[in-house]
Amino acid sequence: MTEPKNGRPIFFPKKLVLLGNLALFVWIVLDAVAFLLFDLTVGIVFFVVTLILIYCLLNILGCLRPCYNCIKCTHGMGRLSALYFGRRIFKDYKYNYKMPTAIFFTLYIGGIPAAFALYSAIVDFTAIKAAVFVALLAFTIYSALTWRPRKPKTPKEVV
């Protein structure tokens, strides 16, 4: 797979598009639950604002490239799932999202809610708050690990 700038299409696997967007929505719901366990209005506002930012703004930013360059993208949904859960080869961080935008949105739905869930669990410990923190931390770490470049396997590692 080459860089999309060369005019070659990006093929988003159907499984990545479906499961990645489902996981992204679950992640946003967990973020909202982390804030809901502390304050109801903050949780609802965070949920609505996050849905608007991710599924409207970030979706539009991902769709700035002509659709013929994205196979099975379904108008930005493939790019959203690839940004958070896809392998590095699917991430289009150089041309559409830019790296600061990708880092900001990852921190916005990953690091900040996880830190808030930890703070909330420390202030008033319950098992639910601790479970939400662990789940948010797992989503954030998994998403961050998809950004690391993979080294090609040598013939000795394959055998």
C-alpha positions, 0 to 999 in steps of 0.5 A, a space after each residue: 500500500 502506498 501513500 494516498 497522495 500518489 493517487 492510489 486508493 485506500 482500501 478500508 476493510 469492512 470489518 475495520 469500518 464496522 467494528 472500529 466505529 462500534 468500538 469508537 461509539 462504545 469508547 465515547 459512551 464510556 467517556 460520558 459514563 466517566 463524567 456522568 458518575 461525577 456529575 449528570 450535566 457534565 456527562 450529558 454535555 460531554 457526550 453531546 459535544 463529543 458526538 458533534 466533534 467526532 462524528 461531524 467535525 472529524 468526519 468532515 475533516 476525514 472526507 476532504 479527499 475525493 471519495 474515489 480515493 477511499 474504497 469502503 469508506 462510507 463518507 468518512 466512517 472508514 477514516 474514523 475507525 482507521 484513525 483510532 483502531 486501524 493499522 498505521 498504513 490506514 492512517 492518513 495523518 499527513 494529509 487530512 487530519 495532520 498529526 496535531 489534530 489526531 493527537 488532540 482528538 485522541 487525548 480528548 476522548 482518551 487521556 482526559 476522560 481516563 484521567 478524570 475517571 481516575 480522579 473521580 475514583 480516588 475522590 469517591 471510590 466505587 467499583 464502577 468508577 474503577 472499572 470505567 477507568 480501567 476500560 478507558 485506559 485499555 481503549 486509550 492504550 490500544 488506540 495509541 499502540 496502533 500508531 507505532 510502525 511495524 517492522 517487516 518480519 524477517 524470514 527467520 521470524 516467519 519460520 
